[in-house]
Amino acid sequence: METHINVILDVQREAATNETESVVVTVHRHSVPPDEITGFTSDTSVGTVSFIYEIPDDQKTSVEIGEPHIHDNELTYQALYRTWLDAITASAEYAAAVETLCAD
């Protein structure tokens, strides 16, 4: 059976400082590659595992994206988000989640 792993990150911020603190990572296994439309994934999920990734202190940021659009903030946030995603997918927690989901 063909499978596809999809990772969704939900950044959590500290209310008092508005700094990023952690990321809720949800790893989905799909029976076929999902159709993705504006972040929505079609319902082919056959399993889900979630875990918390604690963002290292040197990667926390209070930079926000959205409106009003500030180009430098967008670039800074995108670079950090990519760093977080790379660290998450290289982590033991991610490997364990994928192994759990793909065990037959």
C-alpha positions in Angstrom: 0.0 0.0 0.0 1.3 3.4 -0.9 1.6 5.8 2.0 2.3 9.5 2.5 3.5 11.3 5.6 2.2 14.8 6.2 3.5 17.0 9.0 1.5 19.9 10.5 3.2 22.4 12.8 1.2 24.6 15.3 3.4 27.2 16.9 2.6 28.0 20.5 3.4 31.4 21.9 4.0 32.6 25.5 1.2 35.0 26.4 3.3 37.4 28.5 6.2 37.8 26.1 4.6 36.7 22.8 7.7 34.6 22.1 7.5 31.3 20.4 7.9 28.5 23.0 7.1 25.2 21.4 5.5 23.6 18.4 2.8 21.0 18.5 3.8 18.5 15.8 1.1 16.4 14.2 2.3 13.6 11.9 -0.3 12.1 9.7 -0.1 8.9 7.7 -2.3 8.8 4.6 -3.2 5.8 2.5 -2.5 7.7 -0.7 -0.9 11.1 -1.3 -3.5 13.6 0.0 -5.0 16.4 -2.0 -4.0 19.7 -0.4 -6.0 22.8 -0.9 -5.0 25.9 1.1 -3.6 23.8 4.0 -6.6 21.5 4.1 -5.8 17.8 3.5 -8.4 15.4 2.2 -9.5 12.7 4.5 -7.2 9.8 3.6 -5.6 9.8 7.1 -5.1 6.3 8.5 -3.2 7.4 11.6 -2.0 10.3 13.6 0.8 10.9 16.2 1.4 14.2 18.0 4.3 15.4 20.1 5.6 18.7 21.5 8.9 20.2 20.1 10.4 22.7 22.5 12.1 25.5 20.5 15.7 26.2 21.7 16.1 29.6 23.4 18.3 30.9 20.5 15.5 30.2 18.0 12.6 31.8 19.9 11.2 34.9 18.4 8.5 37.5 19.0 8.3 38.2 15.2 4.8 37.9 13.9 3.6 37.4 10.3 0.4 38.4 8.7 -1.2 41.9 8.4 0.2 44.4 8.2 2.7 42.7 5.9 6.3 43.4 6.9 8.6 41.8 4.5 11.6 41.5 6.8 9.4 39.8 9.5 8.1 37.4 6.9 11.7 36.4 5.8 12.9 36.1 9.4 9.9 33.9 10.4 10.2 31.7 7.3 13.9 31.1 8.0 13.1 30.1 11.6 10.1 28.0 10.6 12.4 26.1 8.2 15.0 25.6 10.9 12.3 24.2 13.3 10.9 21.9 10.6 14.4 20.6 9.8 15.1 20.0 13.5 11.7 18.3 14.0 12.1 15.9 11.1 15.6 15.0 12.3 14.5 14.3 15.8 14.1 11.0 17.5 10.4 11.9 18.3 9.7 12.3 14.6 11.4 9.1 13.7 9.4 7.2 16.4 6.1 8.8 15.2 6.8 7.7 11.6 7.8 4.2 12.7 4.7 3.9 14.8 2.5 5.1 12.0 4.1 2.9 9.4 4.3 -0.3 11.4 2.3 -3.0 9.8 
